Amino acid sequence: MTAPLNGIDAAAAHELEARRVADALDALAQSMAALEPGIERLLVNASADPALLDRARRSARRLRLHVERITLVVDGQVPAPWHGQERRGPQRATNVARLPDRAAAPAKPVTPSPDDWEPF
């Protein structure tokens, strides 16, 4: 038996949360479908305000990230987080070694001088 959460069974609380998320995603999908005519007008209207287009572009990119994550979670394909542990398998090659870490590259001069030119 599961421990109650504020008088609600944990399984019931999980079910309520899942229903709330599903309802919110459904409402979001309907809102996005309602935006379709406006998006079509943006495609054909070349005189749209560049600042508004930039704001819409940034919002669309953030939305894309959220949609990709939601899709992975709903499909059950959430990748396991990597915490720096060894990922090589036991059947890996043992006659090779990892390369040492590279030192930071020296900063290049901002303006090249004639001394930096290569001769012909």
N, C-alpha and C positions, 0 to 999 in steps of 0.2 A: 504494500500500500504506500502511496506517495504522501509526503508531508503537505498539509494544506497551506496555501498562500492567501492570507487574509480571508480565510473561510472558503477558498476555492481550491479544488484539487489541482495539482500541478499539470496533469494531463488536460484538464478542462481549461486552465489558463493558457496552455500552449495552443490549444484549439482556438480559443478566442483571439489570441495574437495572430495566428495563421489566417483566421477569417478577416481580421482587421487589415492585414497586409494585402490579402487578395482583393478585398473591397477597394482599398486605396489604389492598387495597381489597375483595377478595372476602371476606376474613375479617371486615373491618369491617362489610360489608353483612350477613353472617350474624349477627354480634353484635347489630346494630341490629334485625334481625328477631326475635331472641330477646327483646328488650326490649319488644316490642309488648304482651304481656299486662300487664306492669307499668305501661305508659303508659296503657292502658285503665283500670286500677284507679285511677290518679291522676285521671283525668277524672271518675270517679263518686264518689271519696272526698273529700268536702269538709273532712274533719277532718285532712288531711295537715299535717305540720309546715311552717309558712310558711318557715322557714329552709332546709329541704330543697327546697321548691318553688322558692325564689329561686336556690339553687345549681344546680338542674336547669335553670332558665330561662337562667341565664348560660352554662351549658355548652352548651345547645342553640343559643344564639345564636352562640357560637364555632364550633360544629360546622357551622352553616349557612354561615358565611363560608368555612370550609374546603371544604365540599361545592360551593359555587358556584365557587370557584377550580379545584377538581379537575375539575369538569364542563367549564369553559372550556378547560382544558389538554387534556383527553382529546378534546374535540370539535374541537380545533385553532383555537379562537377567542380566543386570548390577545391582549388589546388591547396595542398598542405603548405603551410608557411615554412620557409627555410630559415633555420636558426643557426646557420654556419656549420652544421654537422657534415660529416663526410658523406658524399653522394656517390662515390665510386663503389662498384659492386665487388664482391669477393673474387670474381673471375677476371679482374682487370690485369693489364700487363704489369709485371713487377720489375721489369728490366729498364724502366724509365723513371726519371725523377721530375718533379715539378720544377718549372723555371723559377729562379729567384724573383722577388718583386723588383720592378723597375724603379729607379730613382726618378724623381720629377725632372722633366726636361727643362733645360735652362731657358730663361725668357729670351726671345729674339728681339733685336732692336726694332723700334717702331719705324724709323726711317732708315733705309739702307744707304750706305755711303758708297762712293766709287770703289773703295777698298774691298767691298763685299762682292763686286762683280767678278764673274768668271772670265778668264781670257779666252779669246777665240783660238 
